[in-house]
């Protein structure tokens, strides 16, 4: 369920500009992103979010890798969304 929720969250962030803006405002605080997602009805842990990002990392283009290079969680969520 949690992996599916990460994927659902990523897909929803991709298609909902308001949701994406809210995630961007949170910044790089993984715990805050997880709490925000939980408040919106998603259920996954910080570790599960990071694992999903790692799993997607092997599918990244050079441009997407540059976005993640700084380690920003927002970039990671963005990349998960782009690859999902």
ZIBEL-V893223 format. One record per helix or strand. SS is the DSSP state (@ for helix, = for strand). FROM is the first residue (numbers start at 1). TO is the last residue. If there is no record, write none. Layout:
# ZIBEL-V893223
ss=SS from=FROM to=TO
ss=SS from=FROM to=TO
This chain:
# ZIBEL-V893223
ss=@ from=2 to=15
ss=@ from=17 to=26
ss=@ from=30 to=39
ss=@ from=46 to=57
ss=@ from=62 to=68
ss=@ from=73 to=83
